[in-house]
Amino acid sequence: MTINGSLAYIGRNTLLFLAATGRIVLFVWNTLRHCVAGPFYWRELVSALVQIGWLSLPVVGLTALFTGGALALQIYAGGARFNAEAIVPSIVSIGMARELGPVLGGLMVAARVASSVAAEIGTMKVTEQIDALVTLSTDPMKYLTVPRVVAATLCVPLLVGVGDAIGIMGGYLVGTTRLGFNEVVYLKNTIDFLQTWDILSGMIKGAVFGFIIALMGCFYGMNSGRGAQGVGTATKSAVVTASVLILVANYILTEVFFTA
């Protein structure tokens, strides 16, 4: 490839990236604008709360349980090199509340919810159901996007809180049954070192992650190509983009929350 060809390739892809970013920004703006203006479709909101929140609880709970247990084992093995095994309860609780709970919970919900939302809305577009909503004087943004975005923003922080508790319990079970910790001492160290801000910061992250997850699912569903291939591409793009944005947002929020 010549230099001119390389520059043309870079420039073309840069323009495509900027165009996609602009479409996402406009979609975010329209979503926020519709969130504060009626009408509101409460039945759709309740259905989205059940689909995103309640039905995601098993996978988030199992992920947190085994993550907390594995974290306890790893910290104990690392702490044993410095005769610091006693730090296991505090590090497990802080690590789950600040980082692993929100991030792993967000990624699991992204895999489940972003894909299903993108596939559902993409199929509606392919089968012209979205055009039918417009014909019936129903705004697709208000009917399809707003309930899912609001539901995810409300549900994911709760899922993160539940996941934190289950993850800490997983560390407690491993610590007391496999590593020889005293039950009372383990719980006391967990309570003494875990602060309110550790929990709240993780739940704030969960709200941001939930917004990203639902937004990406709706965006790629609304912009799905025609046919089965278009829906499949939209589903894949929604999960990948949501996962990457969750990791980026996690770093930014961690800088904001915990850097003096």
C-alpha positions in Angstrom: 0.0 0.0 0.0 1.4 3.4 -1.0 1.7 6.4 1.4 -1.3 8.1 -0.3 -3.3 4.9 0.1 -2.4 4.6 3.7 -3.3 8.2 4.4 -6.6 7.7 2.6 -7.4 4.6 4.6 -6.6 6.4 7.9 -8.6 9.4 6.9 -11.6 7.4 5.7 -11.8 5.4 9.0 -11.3 8.5 11.0 -14.3 10.2 9.3 -16.4 7.0 9.8 -15.5 7.0 13.5 -16.3 10.7 13.9 -19.6 10.2 12.1 -20.6 7.3 14.3 -19.6 9.3 17.4 -21.8 12.2 16.2 -24.8 9.9 15.7 -24.3 8.4 19.2 -24.1 11.9 20.7 -27.3 13.0 19.0 -29.0 9.8 20.1 -28.0 10.5 23.7 -29.3 14.0 23.5 -32.6 12.9 22.0 -33.0 10.2 24.7 -32.3 12.6 27.5 -34.7 15.1 26.0 -37.5 12.5 25.7 -36.9 11.4 29.3 -38.1 14.7 30.7 -41.1 15.2 28.4 -44.2 13.1 28.2 -46.0 11.0 27.4 -44.6 8.1 29.5 -45.3 4.5 28.8 -45.5 3.0 32.3 -46.4 -0.5 31.2 -43.3 -0.6 29.0 -41.2 0.7 31.9 -42.5 -2.0 34.3 -41.8 -4.7 31.7 -38.3 -3.4 31.1 -37.7 -3.3 34.9 -38.5 -7.0 35.1 -36.5 -8.0 32.0 -33.4 -6.0 32.9 -33.5 -6.1 36.7 -35.2 -9.2 38.0 -34.2 -11.6 35.3 -30.5 -10.5 35.4 -30.2 -11.2 39.1 -29.3 -14.9 38.8 -26.4 -14.4 36.4 -25.1 -11.3 38.4 -25.4 -13.2 41.7 -23.5 -16.3 40.5 -20.8 -14.1 38.9 -20.3 -12.2 42.2 -20.4 -15.3 44.4 -17.5 -17.1 42.5 -15.6 -13.8 42.0 -15.6 -13.1 45.7 -14.5 -16.6 46.5 -11.7 -16.6 43.9 -10.6 -13.1 45.1 -10.3 -14.4 48.7 -8.1 -17.3 47.5 -5.8 -15.0 45.4 -5.4 -12.4 48.1 -4.6 -15.0 50.7 -2.0 -16.6 48.4 -0.4 -13.2 47.7 -0.6 -12.0 51.3 1.0 -15.2 52.6 4.3 -14.1 50.9 4.4 -11.1 53.2 2.7 -12.7 56.3 -0.3 -10.5 55.6 -3.1 -13.0 55.3 -5.3 -10.9 57.7 -5.9 -8.4 54.9 -8.2 -10.8 53.0 -11.5 -9.6 54.5 -10.8 -5.9 53.9 -9.4 -6.3 50.4 -12.3 -8.6 49.3 -14.9 -6.2 50.5 -13.3 -3.0 49.1 -12.4 -4.7 45.8 -15.9 -6.0 45.3 -17.6 -2.8 46.3 -15.4 -0.4 44.3 -14.4 -2.3 41.2 -15.2 -5.9 40.7 -18.9 -5.7 41.6 -19.8 -2.8 39.3 -17.5 -3.8 36.4 -18.3 -7.5 36.3 -22.0 -6.9 37.0 -22.1 -4.3 34.2 -20.3 -6.6 31.8 -22.7 -9.5 32.5 -25.7 -7.2 32.2 -24.3 -5.8 28.9 -23.9 -9.3 27.5 -27.5 -10.2 28.4 -29.4 -6.9 28.0 -27.6 -5.0 25.3 -27.8 -8.0 23.0 -31.5 -8.7 23.7 -32.5 -5.1 23.3 -30.5 -4.6 20.1 -32.0 -7.9 18.7 -35.5 -7.0 19.7 -35.5 -3.5 18.3 -33.5 -4.5 15.3 -36.1 -7.2 14.5 -38.9 -4.7 15.0 -37.2 -2.4 12.4 -36.7 -5.3 9.9 -40.3 -6.3 10.2 -41.4 -2.6 9.9 -43.0 -2.6 13.4 -41.2 0.7 14.1 -42.7 2.2 11.0 -46.1 1.0 12.2 -45.5 2.9 15.5 -44.9 6.1 13.6 -48.0 5.5 11.6 -50.0 5.2 14.8 -48.5 8.6 16.0 -46.3 6.9 18.6 -42.7 8.2 18.9 -40.4 5.1 18.8 -37.9 6.9 21.1 -40.5 7.4 23.8 -42.0 4.0 23.4 -38.9 1.8 22.9 -35.8 3.7 24.1 -36.8 5.8 27.1 -38.4 2.9 29.2 -35.4 0.7 28.6 -32.8 3.4 29.4 -34.7 4.5 32.6 -35.1 0.9 33.7 -31.5 0.0 33.2 -30.3 3.2 34.9 -32.4 2.3 38.0 -31.9 -1.5 38.0 -28.1 -1.9 37.5 -27.2 0.0 40.7 -29.4 -2.3 42.7 -27.9 -5.3 40.9 -24.5 -4.0 41.8 -25.5 -3.6 45.5 -26.8 -7.2 45.6 -23.8 -8.4 43.7 -21.5 -6.7 46.2 -23.2 -8.4 49.1 -23.1 -11.8 47.4 -19.5 -11.4 46.4 -18.5 -10.5 50.0 -20.4 -13.5 51.2 -18.5 -15.7 48.7 -15.2 -14.4 50.1 -16.6 -15.0 53.7 -17.5 -18.6 52.8 -14.1 -19.4 51.3 -12.3 -17.6 54.1 -14.0 -19.4 56.9 -14.3 -22.9 55.3 -11.1 -23.1 53.3 -8.6 -20.6 54.7 -9.3 -21.0 58.5 -10.6 -17.5 59.3 -12.7 -17.0 62.4 -16.3 -16.1 61.4 -16.6 -13.2 63.8 -13.2 -11.8 63.1 -13.8 -12.0 59.3 -17.1 -10.1 59.6 -15.6 -7.5 62.0 -12.7 -6.8 59.6 -15.1 -6.5 56.7 -17.3 -4.0 58.6 -14.4 -2.0 60.0 -12.7 -1.4 56.7 -15.7 -1.0 54.3 -16.9 2.6 54.2 -20.2 4.0 52.9 -18.5 5.8 50.0 -17.0 2.5 48.8 -20.6 1.1 48.3 -22.1 4.4 47.0 -19.3 4.9 44.4 -19.9 1.4 43.0 -23.6 2.0 42.8 -23.1 5.3 41.0 -20.9 3.4 38.6 -23.7 0.9 38.1 -26.1 3.7 37.2 -23.7 5.0 34.5 -23.1 1.5 33.2 -26.9 0.8 33.1 -27.4 4.0 31.0 -24.6 2.9 28.6 -25.9 -0.6 28.3 -29.5 0.3 27.4 -28.4 3.2 25.2 -26.1 1.1 23.1 -28.7 -1.7 22.7 -31.3 0.8 21.6 -29.0 2.8 19.3 -27.7 -0.2 17.4 -31.2 -1.7 17.3 -32.7 1.5 15.8 -29.8 1.6 13.3 -29.9 -2.1 12.4 -29.4 -3.1 8.8 -32.0 -5.1 6.9 -32.3 -8.8 7.2 -30.9 -11.4 9.7 -27.3 -10.3 9.0 -28.1 -6.7 9.9 -29.7 -7.7 13.2 -26.8 -10.0 14.0 -24.3 -7.2 13.3 -26.3 -4.8 15.4 -26.4 -7.2 18.3 -22.6 -7.8 18.2 -21.9 -4.1 17.9 -24.1 -3.3 20.9 -22.4 -5.8 23.2 -18.9 -4.8 22.1 -19.4 -1.1 22.3 -21.2 -1.3 25.6 -18.5 -3.4 27.1 -15.7 -1.1 25.9 -17.5 2.0 27.1 -18.1 0.4 30.5 -14.4 -0.1 31.0 -13.6 3.4 29.8 -16.3 4.9 32.0 -15.0 2.8 35.0 -11.5 4.3 34.7 -12.8 7.9 34.4 -15.1 7.5 37.4 -12.4 5.9 39.4 -10.1 8.9 38.6 -12.9 11.2 39.7 -13.9 9.4 42.9 -10.6 8.2 44.3 -7.8 10.5 43.0 -7.1 13.4 45.3 
